[in-house]
Amino acid sequence: MMIRYNDLKKINDAYEPELSEAVTRAVRSGWYIRGNEDARFEEAFAGYCGCSHCIGTGNGLDALSIIMHAYRELGVMEEGNEVIVPANTFIATILAIMHAGLKPVLCEPSASSYNIDATKIEQFITERTRAIMPVHLYGQTAEMEHINAIAKKHSLKVIEDAAQAHGATYNGIRVGSLGDAAGFSFYPGKNLGAVGDGGAITTNDRELAEVARAIANYGSHKRYVNRYMGFNSRLDELQAAVLGVKLPYLDSDNGRRRNIARRYITEIDNPHVTLPQVEDYSRHVFHIFALMSQYREKLQEHLKTEGIETLIHYPIPPHRQEALRQFCHLSLPITEQIHREELSLPCNPAMSEEEVTRVIEAVNSFRP
């Protein structure tokens, strides 16, 4: 049988009957937006991340974008200000900056961690720079101590894109509380996934939280009173109920991902692939197990014939996308190599040990 990359039905079956009971409770409540399920989840997720505030949003892109808009409303940023961001991120990170009328400045990643290269950040800081937006790519935390030191030195905000890193830690502190604010996605395939779109903002900044919550609700802090030009972006009750069921299992689910990743890193032995470099497994929750190969397409086809589904995250770098053609002149060789060679192996809590063994054996048997 085919080993699916992410068998969402199988993954969600593990939470039954709690999952169906929670959905039924939410449906029968008769209240579907900004009700008790949302309030409970926001409080629980804020506590989990070690933050004072959590604001549910419609998706992860909105979470990041609303943070940027809130900072503009607070006078921290203005149109044309710059935000330094890793060049090899998913396009949503960059879109969030641009949707707020700000300018993304693309910084190359580290060739070993695939996260933003903190040693290169300062060369991009100008009088227009207002923030750094590190992305905990693939589920591994960025070098936050170094990044926060740079931000403090230059009076910059640090906004985490934590869409792929629910539960990851840095020096014992969970993502979501490692900067001034963070944006999460609860897309169904995430480590903490809903059964539709969803997202959240976390922060310890009360003023930012109040403005962000209003912006997410049509710019309204009080019904029919609109202070800001806002959005309609709220975490609905059904998704909040689902996430509330799953949150208590997140650490154990991440532990299972780490165990699979350890086996991959320990047992895959093929000179035609490069495995992730992981020094501290607590910093990585393996939302994506990304290996690199200059023979990616041949490897992917080989694994398909062996009954193993894989994905590519992501085939086209942001600066080569038509939507971002103003950046196409940039030379970003590390970013381009990552996007040219990355291949994602199945790595999720629903996998059996036998399936993990099959993946290992299939990768080891590959010859270009």
N, C-alpha and C positions, 0 to 999 in steps of 0.2 A: 504493500500500500504506500501511496505517496505520503511523505512526511511534509505536512503543510508548514509554511513559514510561520504563520500565526493562526492557529485554528481557534477563532474566537468563540465558537460554540462550545468547543471542548474546554476552553479556559473558563468560560462563564458557568458551565455546568458544575464546576467545583464549588460554586457559591450557593448552590441550591440546597434546600428550598428557601433560604433566606432572601435570595435575590427576587424571586417571584413574589414572596410575601411583602417585601418592601415596595415593589412596584404596585401591587394590589392596594396596599395601604395608601400610597400616594394618589392613585386614581380615585379611590373611594373617599378621600378626604374632601374632594370638591374644590381644592385650592391648588393651583398649578404653577403660579409664579410668585417667588419671594414669600414662601410660606415657611412652615415649621421644618420641613426636610432640608431646605436651603440653609436656614439658620443653624440647625444642628450640625450640618456638614461643615459650614464655614467655621464654626467654633472648633470642631474637632480637627479640621485640617490646619487651622492657625496654630492650635496647640501642638500638633504633630510636627509642624515645621519650626516651632519655637518662636512664633510671631504673635504680635498683639492683634493683628487684623488680617482677615481674609475676605475678599470680595469675589463672589462667583460671577463669571462672565459667560457669554455665549460660546466662546472658543478661545484657543490660545493666542491667535493673532490679535483678537480684540483685547485680551488681557494686556499684552505688551503695548498696543497702540493707545489704550486708555491711560496707561501709566504716563506715556509721553505727553498726551493731551493734558493730563492733570498737572504735570510739571509746567506746561505752558500757561495754564490758568493761574498757577501759583507764582508765575513770574520767574521761575527758575530757568526756563528756556524760552527762546523766541524763534520765530521763523528764520530758517537759514543756519541755525546753530548746528554743530556737528556732534555726532555720536560715533565713537570708535567701536567697530564690530568685526568679528572674525569673517574672513572672506569666504570660508568654506561652509557656512551655515546653510540651513534650509531657507528659502527665499522669504518666508514669513517674518523672520527676524528683521530683515532689511525693509520689507513692506511696512512694518509697524512704525519704523522710524520715518519713512517717507510720507506715510499717511498723516503724520502729525506735522508736516511741513518742515521736517528736519533733514539734515544731510548725513547719510551713512558714509563713514570713512572705513574702507576695507583694509584689514590688517591680516597678514599671512598667519596661518596656524603653525604650531610646532609639528615637525615631521614625525615625532614619536608619539605624542598624545592626541594629535588632531584637534586640540583646543587652541584658542588664540595664544600666540606666542607672546607672553607677557614682557619679554625682553625687547620686543619691537614696538610696544605701544607708545612710549614717550616720543618717538620720532614723529608721530602723527598728531601730537597735541599742538593746537594753535590757540590764538586768542578767542576763536569761535567755538572751541570744544567745550561741551557741557557734561558729557557722560561717557562711560564705557559700558558696553553691553556684552559681557562674556556669555558664551553659550556652553552649557555642560553637554557637549556633543556626545552622542551615542550612549549617554548615561554616566559619563565620567566628569567629575567636578574640575573646573578650570583652576588655575593657580591663583586662588582668591587672596592669599596673603600678599602676594606681590602686586596683584591688581588693586587691592584696597589701599596699599601703601602709595601707589602711584596716584590714585584718586584723591587721597588725603593731601598729598603734596601739592596737587594742582587744583584742589577744591572742586572735584568732579563728582557727579552721582554715579553709582554703580547699580545697574539694573540687570538682574539675572534672567537669562532665557533658560528656564528650568523645564522646558516642555518634554525633555527626554530623560529627566533625572530624578523623578519622584523618589525620595527616600535616600538619595546619595548624601554622603557627608564629606566635610573637609575639616580636619582637626576636631572631629567629634561633633561638629555643628552641621545640621541638615541644610540642604539647599532650600531656598526660600527665605532664609534669614542671614545669608552671607553678604548681602549688599543692602542698598537703601530700599529696594523693592524687587519683586520677582514676578514673572509671568509663567503660568503653567497651562498646559493643554491636557484635557481629559479625552482626547480622541480615542475611539474604542481600542486601538492597538497599543496604547501607552501602558506603562507598568501599572498605573492606576487609570483604568479606562472606563468610560461611561458606555452607554449603548446608543450613543448619538454624540453630537458635538457638545463640548463644554470646556470651560477654562476657569482660571482663578488668578487673582492678584494677591500676593502676600506682602506685608510690610509692617514695620514697627512705628511708622510715621503716621500719627493720628490725623493730621491735617491732610496729608496725601490720601489716606484711606477715605476720608469723608468726601473729598472732591472726586476721587475715582468712582466711588459708589454712586454719586449723583450723575456723573457723566455717563455711566453705564445704564442709567435709568432716565434717558431722554434729557439729561442735564438737570434733573429735578431732585432736590433734597426734600421736598414736600409736595404732596400730590397737587398737580396742576400749577405748580410754581416752578418755573424753569430758569435756573440761574445761569446755566451754561448751554452751549450748543452741543448737545450730547448725542448718545447712541442708544439703540435698543439692543442691549447685550447683557442678558441675565441668565444665570444658570437655572434651568427649570426644575420643578419639583421631582419629576421622574428621574432625571439624571442625578440630582442630589441624593435621592434615595438609594440609587444604585451605588454611587460612590461611597455613601455612608456604610453600606454593607461591606464593600471591598477594602476600605481603609484599614481596618484592624488586621487584615491579612497581608498588607503590603510588605512589611519587613520579611515575613517568611517567604513570600513570593519572590522578593528580591534575593533572598538567600538561595533559593532554588536556581535562579538565574546565575548567581555567582558560582554555584557548584558545577553547573553545565559549562560555564566559561573556563573554570579551572581545568576541567577535563579536556576541553578543546586545546587550551594553551599547553597543557602537559603532554597530551597524547597525539596531537597533530604534528606530523613530521614530514614535511614536504618542502624541498628547496624552492619550489615554484610559488609558494605563498609566504606572505609576511603576516605574522600574528600580532595582535595588539600587545603593547608594552604596558603592563599593569604592575606598579610598585606597591600599591595599597588597595586591596580589594574593597575596603569600606568606602572608598571614594567612587566606586563604579557600581552601577546597578544594571548594566548590560541590557539597556533597552534595545540596543543594536550590538550584535557581535560582529564587528567589522574586520574582515581580513583584507589584505591587499594582494593583488597579483597582476603582473603585466599581461597575463593570459586570461583575464577575467571572463571574457565571453566564452572561451573554450572551457574554462572551469565551470561556468554556470551551466553550459550545455551538458557537460559530463555529469554533473550532479543531478540534472534533470533526468538523464537516462538511468541514473541510479535511484530514482524515485524520491528526490529531495528538492523541495522548492526553496529558492533563494530570491533575494531582492537586491536592488542596487540603490544605495542612499549616498549620493544622488547622481544621476548620469551627467547632468549639465550644471556646472558651477553658476552661481548667481550672476557673475559679471559677464557670462556668455548667454544669458537669457535675453530674448528679444524685449521683454518688458523692462529690462534694466540696461538697454543698449548704450546709455550714457557712460557706462563703466567698461564697455567692451575694449577700450584702448589699454586697459591695465594689464601689466605683466605680473601674473601671480602663479609662478611655476609649482610651488608646493600644493596650493589649492587645486590646480589643474591636474596634478598627478593623483591626488587623492580621489578626485571625481572620476578620473580615468580608470582607476584600479580597484576601487572599493567594491566588495561583495559581502552581503550580510547572510550569515548562516542562521538557521532556526535556533532560537534561544528563548524559551518561555517556560513557565511553570508546569504546563500541561505535558511536556515531553517526558517520555519514559527513558530509563537508562539504556534500554535496547535501541531506542531511536537515536540517542546521543552516540552510541557506539556505531550505528550505521553511518551517521554523518562523518564521524572521525575516519572510519575505514574508507569511505568514498573519497574524502579529500586526500587521504594518503595514497590512494590508488591512481590519482590523476597524473597523467603525463601529457604535456602539450604536443 
